[in-house]
Amino acid sequence: MQVILCLPDVRAREFCKKRIAELAKTDRADVMVETLSPKSPESLKGFTDRFALADLIVIGIDNSFDGMAAARILRDADIQGDIVFFTRNKSRVFDAFDVLALHYLVDGETSLAKFDEVFRRARKRSETRTQASIVLSCAGEQKKLPVSQIYYFEVINRIVTVHYVGGTFEFYSTLSKIENSLAKKGFVRIHRSYLVAERYITGVAHGEVSLATGVTLPVGGRYADNIKLS
């Protein structure tokens, strides 16, 4: 589990770091914690690649840092990790719903038991997401994608392109490796160059597969038995 503490208050940052480390030790969980000292919500735009890999993001709010605006920036950047607010500011609690926050913890009033409960819930959710996600990397850039949002993989000259909800991402691999890593997760090899998510197939005819996105892909002869042709 990867955690990013985005807390402007040093005391709050150290408390969360120490408590999470204690919980990880108690639960024998593999948890990595990274701390950031944000100067402004806008400054987070330079760290979106790191936030994209985070399972839990703990954000603070004070007079010098609008953590709610920071959370909106992360959501607008399609950051999927759970967000938990940890702050003495009680006035923004209802705004947390707008950024799909997992919880809003009031520093100084939240019991250790409640803090522990929220962290463990986030860890369980991260484990579920990990089972249903795939992490791809190329040239130092990493992309963590929910399997349910992937339309298909395409390979040309050893460069694999994943087409997913929101865009595409290129990386070096083989379709055989990708196919093995996604075994029993609803993907079918229809061609030496294409691995397709079955959930998005809307039709199969005349040697082609139609997807819900409007894309049509060819079915290779040796893969015809993988999918019913009409």
Secondary structure, DSSP 8 states (H G I E B T S, - for coil): -EEEEE-S-HHHHHHHHHHHHHHHHHHT---EEEEE--S-GGGGGGGHHHHTT-SEEEE--BTTB-HHHHHHHHHHTT--SEEEEEES--TTGGGGGGGT-SEEEETTTS-HHHHHHHHHHHHHHHHHHHHTEEEEEETTEEEEEEGGGEEEEEEETTEEEEEETTEEEEEE--HHHHHHHTTTSSEEEEETTEEEEGGGEEEEETTEEEETTS-EEE--GGGGGGS---
